[in-house]
Amino acid sequence: MSALDEVRRQDAELRRLPPNLWDRLRSDPLHAPEHLALAAAERHAPAAAEWVREKRAMYAVTPHDLALMAKKRHASIARFSGAAAGVGGFALLVPDLAATAWVQSRLIYFVAASYGYDPFDPMRPAEQLVLQELYATPAEARAALDGAGRPIAEAFVQARVGSDETLARRLAKMVGKRAVKRLGARMIPGLAVAVGAVGNERDTRALADRAIAFYGGETQASP
């Protein structure tokens, strides 16, 4: 296996959701963001802590350097996922959105760890939902994660839509505001690949900038 093939294999593995998480998303699409955030805490916290330890042992890097590494890596993974989904139309749209949201959740843990925040802190998944602009404050998000808050998708409870469509919209909102607007364009042949790839990458980069500002106090967008 070549080095490029190995990178692709690793990227594909990072985009893959835990099987039990996918089952929860499909059975309860209205609360997909909460389910994904809780699963992210279990999976990504150890990976983020180990990654920071390894990088600091190998290189003389600042927290900002590490955050930019995380941004570049995860934006690249998200872009490839979007390109793949563009080939398959709606059949791959929901899995692509779920994979992108999963990659973005990993990004947040890596940026937080870059700046010295404990990735195992129970507020990390709450902060994730705030950074993804689903809640106004970490306290509000944490209450929802604990089952005590108001469901963020209350308006969808009365909407008579299919579960796949509901899940697509919930995940699109989680990925980014622009992702919601792109749902229609991603169904147009010839545009889907470009829209998915570029859109996923841009949304992921924008999320990285918000995370860098949140954890690092750096308000200027980074390369």
Helices and strands as residue ranges (DSSP letters): H 3-15, H 19-27, G 29-31, H 32-58, H 63-88, H 90-114, H 124-131, H 138-145, H 154-157, H 163-175, H 177-182, G 185-187, H 192-216
